[in-house]
Amino acid sequence: MAGTLIGQQLALLLVVAGAGLVIAEALAPGAHFIVLGVSLLVAGLLGLVIPPSLGLFAPLVLAATVIVVGGITLYGYRQFDFYGGKGAGQTSDSGDLRGKTGRVTEEVTETSGEVKLDSGGFNPNYRARCLDGSIPEGTEVIVVDPGGGNVVTVEALDEIEDEIDRELARDPETPESGTGDPDAA
């Protein structure tokens, strides 16, 4: 009879503690209490339905249940990433800004200016500089050097010319080598 009473009291304590932790998680989300709360709640509910014939083995069954359910809950939490969206909640460093595009909100010169970056984080507005000249307000830009802090070096997208653009812009009548006509030789 003493084992049954101890098992029932322990199970009730686990239910109350587990429910309290689950409620605490609901009030302060962030996965601080959810794994342990679910584990204790499930173990406590199981303890309430365990047959009294287990006696003194009931606490061992409950402890094993907490460990197993805790592992399953932790795996599920990490697998589905309820709070972060597979790493989306992670902060990024200034290096991640390289290649980001945006628009000039205040004319950018070699010493001053401001841009608003597309997907630039919580506050997408950054102080900006350009390497030479100036970039007028409203121009689409790309970050060429994230620098550090909140000052980035940008370049107007229409000024960027890559190898393909140079090749397309080259006059087809004046190839770089040869005449371009294999029969002309």
For each residue, the residues with C-beta under 8 A, 3 or more apart:
1: 4 5
2: 5 6
3: 6 7 52 54 55 56 58
4: 1 7 8 52 55
5: 1 2 8 9
6: 2 3 9 10 56 58 59
7: 3 4 10 11 47 50 52 54 55 58 59 62
8: 4 5 11 12 47 48
9: 5 6 12 13
10: 6 7 13 14 47 58 59 62
11: 7 8 14 15 43 44 45 46 47 48 50 58 62
12: 8 9 15 16 44 47 48
13: 9 10 16 17 44
14: 10 11 17 18 40 41 43 44 47 62 66
15: 11 12 18 19 40 41 44 45 47 48
16: 12 13 19 20 44
17: 13 14 20 21 40 44
18: 14 15 21 22 36 37 38 39 40 41 42 43 44
19: 15 16 22 23 37 41
20: 16 17 23 24 37
21: 17 18 24 25 33 34 36 37 40 41
22: 18 19 25 26 33 34 37 38 41
23: 19 20 26 27
24: 20 21 27 28 32 33 37
25: 21 22 28 29 30 31 32 33 34 37
26: 22 23 29
27: 23 24
28: 24 25 32 33
29: 25 26 83
30: 25 83
31: 25 34 35 77 82 83
32: 24 25 28
33: 21 22 24 25 28 36 37
34: 21 22 25 31 37 38 73 77
35: 31 38 39 70 73 74 77
36: 18 21 33 39 40 70
37: 18 19 20 21 22 24 25 33 34 40 41
38: 18 22 34 35 41 42 69 70 73
39: 18 35 36 42 43 65 66 67 69 70 73
40: 14 15 17 18 21 36 37 43 44 66
41: 14 15 18 19 21 22 37 38 44 45
42: 18 38 39 45 46 65 69
43: 11 14 18 39 40 46 47 62 63 65 66 69
44: 11 12 13 14 15 16 17 18 40 41 47 48 62
45: 11 15 41 42 48 49
46: 11 42 43 49 50 61 62 65
47: 7 8 10 11 12 14 15 43 44 50 58 61 62 65
48: 8 11 12 15 44 45
49: 45 46
50: 7 11 46 47 54 58 61 62
51: 54
52: 3 4 7 55
53:
54: 3 7 50 51 57 58 61
55: 3 4 7 52 58
56: 3 6 59
57: 54 60 61
58: 3 6 7 10 11 47 50 54 55 61 62
59: 6 7 10 56 62 63
60: 57 63 64
61: 46 47 50 54 57 58 64 65
62: 7 10 11 14 43 44 46 47 50 58 59 65 66
63: 43 59 60 66 67
64: 60 61 67 68
65: 39 42 43 46 47 61 62 68 69
66: 14 39 40 43 62 63 69 70
67: 39 63 64 70 71
68: 64 65 71 72
69: 38 39 42 43 65 66 72 73
70: 35 36 38 39 66 67 73 74
71: 67 68 74 75
72: 68 69 75 76
73: 34 35 38 39 69 70 76 77
74: 35 70 71 77 78
75: 71 72 78 79
76: 72 73 79 80
77: 31 34 35 73 74 80 81 82
78: 74 75 81
79: 75 76
80: 76 77
81: 77 78 84 85 86 87
82: 31 77
83: 29 30 31 89
84: 81 87 88 89 90
85: 81 88 89
86: 81
87: 81 84 90
88: 84 85
89: 83 84 85
90: 84 87
91:
92: 96 97 121
93: 96
94: 97 146 147 148 149 152
95: 98 146
96: 92 93 100 146
97: 92 94 100 117 120 126 143 146 152
98: 95 143 144 145 146
99: 142 143
100: 96 97 117 118 119 120 142 143
101: 117 118 140 141 142 143 157
102: 115 116 117 118 120 124 140 141 143 154
103: 115 116 138 139 140 141
104: 107 108 113 114 115 128 135 136 137 138 139 141 154
105: 114 115 116 125 137
106: 112 113 114 137
107: 104 113 134 135 136 137
108: 104 112 113 114 115 128 129 130 134 135 141 154
109: 112 113 129 130 133 134
110: 129 130 131 132 133 134
111: 129
112: 106 108 109 127 129
113: 104 106 107 108 109 127 128 129 130 134 135
114: 104 105 106 108 125 126 127 128
115: 102 103 104 105 108 125 126 128 141 152 154
116: 102 103 105 120 124 125 126
117: 97 100 101 102 120 121 124 126 143 152
118: 100 101 102 124
119: 100 124
120: 97 100 102 116 117 123 124 125 126
121: 92 117 124
122:
123: 120
124: 102 116 117 118 119 120 121
125: 105 114 115 116 120
126: 97 114 115 116 117 120 150 151 152
127: 112 113 114 150 151 152
128: 104 108 113 114 115 141 151 152 153 154
129: 108 109 110 111 112 113 151 152 153 154
130: 108 109 110 113 133 134 135 153 154 155 156
131: 110 144 153 155
132: 110
133: 109 110 130
134: 107 108 109 110 113 130
135: 104 107 108 113 130 139 141 154 155 156
136: 104 107 139
137: 104 105 106 107
138: 103 104
139: 103 104 135 136 156 157 158
140: 101 102 103 156 157 158
141: 101 102 103 104 108 115 128 135 154 155 156 157
142: 99 100 101 154 155 157 160
143: 97 98 99 100 101 102 117 146 152 153 154
144: 98 131 153 154 155
145: 98 152 153
146: 94 95 96 97 98 143 152 153
147: 94 151 152 153
148: 94 151
149: 94
150: 126 127
151: 126 127 128 129 147 148
152: 94 97 115 117 126 127 128 129 143 145 146 147
153: 128 129 130 131 143 144 145 146 147
154: 102 104 108 115 128 129 130 135 141 142 143 144
155: 130 131 135 141 142 144 159 160
156: 130 135 139 140 141 159 160
157: 101 139 140 141 142 160
158: 139 140
159: 155 156
160: 142 155 156 157
161: 165 166 169
162: 165 166
163: 166 167
164: 167 168
165: 161 162 168 169
166: 161 162 163 169 170
167: 163 164 170
168: 164 165
169: 161 165 166
170: 166 167 174 176
171: 174
172: 175
173:
174: 170 171
175: 172 178 179 180
176: 170
177:
178: 175
179: 175 184 185
180: 175
181: 184
182: 185
183:
184: 179 181
185: 179 182
